[in-house]
Amino acid sequence: MENHGDHSHLQQRKKRRLVLFPLPLQGHINPILQLASILHLKAGFSITIIHTNFNSPNSSNYPHFSFRSIPDGLSETEASTADIIAFNILLNVKCVVPFQDCLAELFGGGGGGDVDVTCLITDANWYFAQAVANSLKLPRFVLLPSNVCFFNAAVAIPLLYEKGCLPVQDFQFETPVLESPPLRYKDIPIVETHDPENFNRLLKDIVKQIKASSGMIWNSFQELEELALTNLKQEFPIPNSPIGPFHNYFPASSSSLLAQDQTSISWLDKQPPKSVIYVSFGSLVCVNMTVSGNSLGTCQQQATIPVGCSTWINPRS
Protein backbone atom coordinates (compact mmCIF):
# COMPACT_ATOMS: atom_id res chain seq x y z
CA MET A 1 0.00 0.00 0.00
CA GLU A 2 1.25 3.46 -0.88
CA ASN A 3 2.37 5.66 1.99
CA HIS A 4 0.55 8.93 1.42
CA GLY A 5 2.95 10.84 3.67
CA ASP A 6 5.94 9.73 1.58
CA HIS A 7 4.06 10.54 -1.59
CA SER A 8 3.33 14.05 -0.35
CA HIS A 9 6.98 14.52 0.61
CA LEU A 10 8.12 13.43 -2.87
CA GLN A 11 5.66 15.81 -4.47
CA GLN A 12 7.04 18.67 -2.40
CA ARG A 13 10.61 17.79 -3.43
CA LYS A 14 9.58 17.62 -7.06
CA LYS A 15 8.23 21.13 -6.88
CA ARG A 16 11.57 22.64 -5.83
CA ARG A 17 13.15 23.73 -9.09
CA LEU A 18 16.40 25.61 -9.58
CA VAL A 19 17.23 27.45 -12.79
CA LEU A 20 20.91 27.68 -13.73
CA PHE A 21 22.42 29.86 -16.46
CA PRO A 22 26.04 29.12 -17.49
CA LEU A 23 28.31 31.45 -19.42
CA PRO A 24 28.90 29.66 -22.76
CA LEU A 25 32.62 29.00 -22.30
CA GLN A 26 34.10 25.62 -21.40
CA GLY A 27 35.64 26.67 -18.10
CA HIS A 28 32.29 28.09 -17.01
CA ILE A 29 29.92 25.42 -18.36
CA ASN A 30 31.68 22.54 -16.60
CA PRO A 31 31.41 23.93 -13.04
CA ILE A 32 27.79 25.03 -13.31
CA LEU A 33 26.64 21.67 -14.68
CA GLN A 34 28.61 19.89 -11.97
CA LEU A 35 26.98 22.16 -9.38
CA ALA A 36 23.57 21.35 -10.89
CA SER A 37 24.29 17.63 -10.55
CA ILE A 38 25.33 18.07 -6.92
CA LEU A 39 22.15 20.01 -6.12
CA HIS A 40 20.01 17.46 -7.93
CA LEU A 41 21.56 14.27 -6.53
CA LYS A 42 22.48 15.47 -3.04
CA ALA A 43 19.60 17.86 -2.28
CA GLY A 44 16.81 16.57 -4.50
CA PHE A 45 16.20 19.73 -6.54
CA SER A 46 14.71 19.65 -10.01
CA ILE A 47 17.01 21.40 -12.46
CA THR A 48 16.43 23.57 -15.52
CA ILE A 49 19.42 24.79 -17.52
CA ILE A 50 18.95 27.90 -19.65
CA HIS A 51 21.71 28.15 -22.23
CA THR A 52 22.65 30.13 -25.32
CA ASN A 53 22.75 28.64 -28.80
CA PHE A 54 26.46 29.39 -28.86
CA ASN A 55 28.47 26.57 -27.23
CA SER A 56 25.31 24.85 -26.06
CA PRO A 57 25.89 21.89 -23.70
CA ASN A 58 25.05 18.35 -24.71
CA SER A 59 21.68 17.79 -23.07
CA SER A 60 21.80 14.03 -23.77
CA ASN A 61 24.48 13.73 -21.06
CA TYR A 62 21.96 15.03 -18.51
CA PRO A 63 18.61 13.30 -19.09
CA HIS A 64 17.53 14.21 -15.55
CA PHE A 65 17.74 17.96 -16.35
CA SER A 66 15.43 20.18 -18.37
CA PHE A 67 17.20 22.35 -20.96
CA ARG A 68 15.95 25.61 -22.47
CA SER A 69 17.84 27.23 -25.33
CA ILE A 70 17.72 30.99 -25.95
CA PRO A 71 18.93 32.88 -29.03
CA ASP A 72 22.13 34.85 -28.41
CA GLY A 73 22.05 36.88 -31.63
CA LEU A 74 25.77 36.42 -32.23
CA SER A 75 27.07 36.69 -35.76
CA GLU A 76 29.86 34.36 -36.91
CA THR A 77 32.34 37.22 -36.57
CA GLU A 78 31.16 38.12 -33.06
CA ALA A 79 31.31 34.49 -31.95
CA SER A 80 34.94 34.13 -33.09
CA THR A 81 36.33 37.31 -31.58
CA ALA A 82 39.65 37.14 -29.75
CA ASP A 83 38.57 39.86 -27.31
CA ILE A 84 36.95 37.90 -24.49
CA ILE A 85 36.01 41.10 -22.64
CA ALA A 86 34.13 42.56 -25.59
CA PHE A 87 32.52 39.16 -26.13
CA ASN A 88 31.32 39.02 -22.52
CA ILE A 89 29.84 42.51 -22.67
CA LEU A 90 28.12 41.71 -25.97
CA LEU A 91 26.49 38.61 -24.52
CA ASN A 92 25.17 40.66 -21.59
CA VAL A 93 23.49 42.99 -24.06
CA LYS A 94 22.11 40.48 -26.55
CA CYS A 95 20.78 37.92 -24.07
CA VAL A 96 18.70 40.22 -21.86
CA VAL A 97 15.34 39.91 -23.60
CA PRO A 98 15.58 36.20 -24.57
CA PHE A 99 16.64 35.26 -21.04
CA GLN A 100 13.96 37.42 -19.43
CA ASP A 101 11.24 35.89 -21.62
CA CYS A 102 12.46 32.34 -20.95
CA LEU A 103 12.71 32.81 -17.19
CA ALA A 104 9.34 34.56 -17.00
CA GLU A 105 7.75 31.60 -18.78
CA LEU A 106 9.33 29.16 -16.34
CA PHE A 107 8.44 31.34 -13.38
CA GLY A 108 4.86 31.49 -14.56
CA GLY A 109 4.52 27.73 -14.77
CA GLY A 110 5.90 27.14 -18.24
CA GLY A 111 8.22 24.46 -16.92
CA GLY A 112 5.41 21.89 -16.77
CA GLY A 113 2.85 23.22 -14.32
CA ASP A 114 3.92 20.98 -11.42
CA VAL A 115 7.05 22.85 -10.40
CA ASP A 116 7.85 26.18 -8.80
CA VAL A 117 11.09 28.02 -9.53
CA THR A 118 12.77 28.45 -6.15
CA CYS A 119 16.00 30.13 -7.09
CA LEU A 120 18.18 31.35 -9.95
CA ILE A 121 21.88 30.49 -10.09
CA THR A 122 23.94 32.19 -12.78
CA ASP A 123 27.57 32.55 -13.66
CA ALA A 124 28.85 35.75 -12.05
CA ASN A 125 29.65 37.15 -15.49
CA TRP A 126 25.93 37.42 -16.31
CA TYR A 127 25.59 40.74 -14.52
CA PHE A 128 22.36 41.66 -16.31
CA ALA A 129 20.59 38.70 -14.68
CA GLN A 130 20.26 40.42 -11.30
CA ALA A 131 17.78 42.96 -12.66
CA VAL A 132 15.77 40.15 -14.27
CA ALA A 133 15.70 38.22 -10.99
CA ASN A 134 14.66 41.35 -9.10
CA SER A 135 11.77 41.94 -11.50
CA LEU A 136 10.46 38.46 -10.71
CA LYS A 137 11.28 38.72 -6.98
CA LEU A 138 13.44 35.64 -7.43
CA PRO A 139 16.58 35.04 -5.32
CA ARG A 140 19.75 34.97 -7.43
CA PHE A 141 22.97 33.31 -6.38
CA VAL A 142 26.15 33.64 -8.42
CA LEU A 143 28.63 30.90 -9.17
CA LEU A 144 32.28 31.86 -9.43
CA PRO A 145 34.17 29.03 -11.14
CA SER A 146 37.57 30.57 -10.34
CA ASN A 147 39.29 30.39 -6.98
CA VAL A 148 38.79 33.12 -4.37
CA CYS A 149 42.37 34.41 -4.64
CA PHE A 150 41.95 35.05 -8.36
CA PHE A 151 38.68 36.89 -7.79
CA ASN A 152 40.18 39.09 -5.08
CA ALA A 153 42.99 40.01 -7.46
CA ALA A 154 40.60 40.71 -10.34
CA VAL A 155 38.27 43.01 -8.41
CA ALA A 156 41.25 45.18 -7.41
CA ILE A 157 42.00 46.01 -11.05
CA PRO A 158 39.63 49.01 -11.55
CA LEU A 159 40.95 50.75 -8.43
CA LEU A 160 44.56 50.09 -9.45
CA TYR A 161 43.88 51.59 -12.89
CA GLU A 162 42.33 54.65 -11.28
CA LYS A 163 45.47 55.09 -9.14
CA GLY A 164 47.73 54.74 -12.19
CA CYS A 165 49.29 51.53 -10.88
CA LEU A 166 48.43 49.56 -14.01
CA PRO A 167 49.67 48.34 -16.43
CA VAL A 168 52.30 46.71 -14.23
CA GLN A 169 55.93 47.67 -14.83
CA ASP A 170 58.75 45.16 -14.44
CA PHE A 171 60.07 46.80 -11.29
CA GLN A 172 56.63 46.46 -9.61
CA PHE A 173 56.31 42.67 -9.84
CA GLU A 174 57.34 41.97 -6.25
CA THR A 175 55.65 45.07 -4.80
CA PRO A 176 52.74 44.27 -2.43
CA VAL A 177 49.28 45.38 -3.55
CA LEU A 178 48.20 47.42 -0.54
CA GLU A 179 44.57 47.39 -1.65
CA SER A 180 44.47 43.59 -1.73
CA PRO A 181 46.88 41.90 0.70
CA PRO A 182 48.75 39.56 0.53
CA LEU A 183 48.88 39.88 -3.26
CA ARG A 184 51.84 41.29 -5.16
CA TYR A 185 51.53 43.09 -8.50
CA LYS A 186 52.72 40.01 -10.37
CA ASP A 187 49.61 38.23 -9.04
CA ILE A 188 47.21 40.63 -10.78
CA PRO A 189 45.63 38.82 -13.76
CA ILE A 190 46.38 40.14 -17.24
CA VAL A 191 43.54 39.99 -19.76
CA GLU A 192 44.17 40.82 -23.41
CA THR A 193 41.59 43.29 -24.68
CA HIS A 194 41.49 46.06 -27.26
CA ASP A 195 40.02 48.44 -24.70
CA PRO A 196 41.24 48.16 -21.06
CA GLU A 197 38.49 50.53 -19.99
CA ASN A 198 35.96 47.93 -21.17
CA PHE A 199 37.54 45.48 -18.76
CA ASN A 200 37.22 47.96 -15.90
CA ARG A 201 33.56 48.60 -16.70
CA LEU A 202 32.86 44.88 -16.94
CA LEU A 203 34.45 44.21 -13.55
CA LYS A 204 32.55 47.08 -11.94
CA ASP A 205 29.24 45.79 -13.33
CA ILE A 206 29.96 42.24 -12.18
CA VAL A 207 30.97 43.39 -8.68
CA LYS A 208 27.95 45.66 -8.32
CA GLN A 209 25.48 42.92 -9.24
CA ILE A 210 27.23 40.28 -7.13
CA LYS A 211 26.78 42.55 -4.10
CA ALA A 212 23.09 42.81 -4.94
CA SER A 213 22.71 39.02 -5.15
CA SER A 214 21.65 36.60 -2.43
CA GLY A 215 25.06 34.98 -2.15
CA MET A 216 28.19 33.57 -3.80
CA ILE A 217 28.96 29.92 -4.54
CA TRP A 218 32.61 28.91 -4.96
CA ASN A 219 34.24 25.95 -6.63
CA SER A 220 36.73 25.95 -3.76
CA PHE A 221 36.84 25.07 -0.07
CA GLN A 222 37.38 26.81 3.24
CA GLU A 223 40.58 25.03 4.28
CA LEU A 224 42.36 25.95 1.05
CA GLU A 225 41.45 29.65 0.95
CA GLU A 226 40.63 30.64 4.50
CA LEU A 227 42.58 33.93 4.38
CA ALA A 228 41.21 34.85 0.93
CA LEU A 229 37.65 34.18 2.09
CA THR A 230 38.20 36.31 5.20
CA ASN A 231 39.42 39.21 3.04
CA LEU A 232 36.55 38.68 0.59
CA LYS A 233 33.87 39.04 3.27
CA GLN A 234 35.07 42.55 4.09
CA GLU A 235 34.18 43.68 0.56
CA PHE A 236 31.28 41.30 -0.06
CA PRO A 237 29.19 41.00 3.16
CA ILE A 238 26.81 38.45 1.66
CA PRO A 239 26.60 34.67 2.20
CA ASN A 240 29.58 32.78 0.75
CA SER A 241 29.44 29.03 0.11
CA PRO A 242 32.80 27.38 -0.76
CA ILE A 243 31.41 23.90 -1.50
CA GLY A 244 34.01 22.68 -4.00
CA PRO A 245 35.97 21.24 -5.50
CA PHE A 246 33.17 20.02 -7.74
CA HIS A 247 35.37 17.53 -9.60
CA ASN A 248 35.48 15.42 -6.43
CA TYR A 249 31.86 14.54 -7.18
CA PHE A 250 31.95 14.13 -10.95
CA PRO A 251 34.47 13.62 -13.78
CA ALA A 252 35.93 16.90 -14.99
CA SER A 253 35.15 16.00 -18.61
CA SER A 254 31.50 15.10 -18.01
CA SER A 255 30.26 18.33 -19.59
CA SER A 256 32.96 18.88 -22.20
CA LEU A 257 31.83 20.79 -25.28
CA LEU A 258 33.90 18.47 -27.48
CA ALA A 259 34.28 14.71 -27.64
CA GLN A 260 37.58 13.59 -26.19
CA ASP A 261 40.18 12.74 -28.81
CA GLN A 262 42.30 9.83 -27.64
CA THR A 263 44.33 9.42 -30.85
CA SER A 264 47.34 11.32 -29.52
CA ILE A 265 47.79 9.05 -26.50
CA SER A 266 49.48 6.21 -28.40
CA TRP A 267 51.93 8.72 -29.93
CA LEU A 268 52.54 10.35 -26.54
CA ASP A 269 53.30 7.00 -24.91
CA LYS A 270 56.21 6.55 -27.32
CA GLN A 271 57.93 9.83 -26.45
CA PRO A 272 60.79 10.09 -23.92
CA PRO A 273 59.83 11.38 -20.44
CA LYS A 274 59.68 15.20 -20.12
CA SER A 275 60.17 15.65 -23.87
CA VAL A 276 56.76 17.02 -24.91
CA ILE A 277 55.11 20.36 -24.11
CA TYR A 278 51.31 20.32 -24.09
CA VAL A 279 49.74 23.62 -25.16
CA SER A 280 46.17 23.90 -23.92
CA PHE A 281 43.62 26.39 -25.27
CA GLY A 282 40.21 27.33 -23.91
CA SER A 283 36.90 27.08 -25.70
CA LEU A 284 37.23 30.53 -27.25
CA VAL A 285 40.71 31.68 -28.24
CA CYS A 286 42.65 33.19 -31.12
CA VAL A 287 46.29 32.25 -31.42
CA ASN A 288 49.12 34.24 -32.94
CA MET A 289 51.52 31.59 -34.21
CA THR A 290 54.48 33.97 -34.24
CA VAL A 291 54.13 34.61 -30.51
CA SER A 292 53.40 30.96 -29.75
CA GLY A 293 56.26 29.77 -31.93
CA ASN A 294 58.75 32.11 -30.26
CA SER A 295 57.64 31.01 -26.80
CA LEU A 296 57.81 27.32 -27.63
CA GLY A 297 61.07 27.73 -29.51
CA THR A 298 62.89 28.95 -26.43
CA CYS A 299 62.01 25.68 -24.70
CA GLN A 300 63.85 23.66 -27.38
CA GLN A 301 61.29 20.88 -27.08
CA GLN A 302 58.84 19.47 -29.57
CA ALA A 303 55.28 20.58 -28.98
CA THR A 304 51.90 19.15 -29.83
CA ILE A 305 49.19 21.76 -30.43
CA PRO A 306 45.60 20.41 -30.20
CA VAL A 307 43.23 22.43 -32.37
CA GLY A 308 39.54 22.22 -31.53
CA CYS A 309 36.63 23.42 -33.64
CA SER A 310 36.40 26.66 -31.62
CA THR A 311 40.14 27.40 -31.77
CA TRP A 312 41.28 29.85 -34.42
CA ILE A 313 44.88 30.06 -35.60
CA ASN A 314 46.02 32.82 -37.94
CA PRO A 315 48.05 31.01 -40.61
CA ARG A 316 49.57 34.28 -41.83
CA SER A 317 51.08 35.23 -38.47
Secondary structure, 3 states (H helix, E strand, C coil): CCCHHHHHHHHHHHCEEEEEECCCCHHHHHHHHHHHHHHHHHHCCEEEEEEECCCCCCHHHCCCCEEEEECCCCCHHHHCCCCHHHHHHHHHHHCHHHHHHHHHHHHHHHCCCCCEEEEEEEECCCCCHHHHHHHCCCCEEEEECCCHHHHHHHHCHHHHHHCCCCCCCHHHCCCECCCCCCCEHHHCCCCCCCCHHHHHHHHHHHHHHHHCCCEEEECCECCCCHHHHHHHHHHCCCCEEEECCHHHCCCCCCCCCCCCCCHHHHHHHCCCCCCEEECCCCCCEEEEHHHHHHHHHCCCCEEECCCCCCEEEECCC
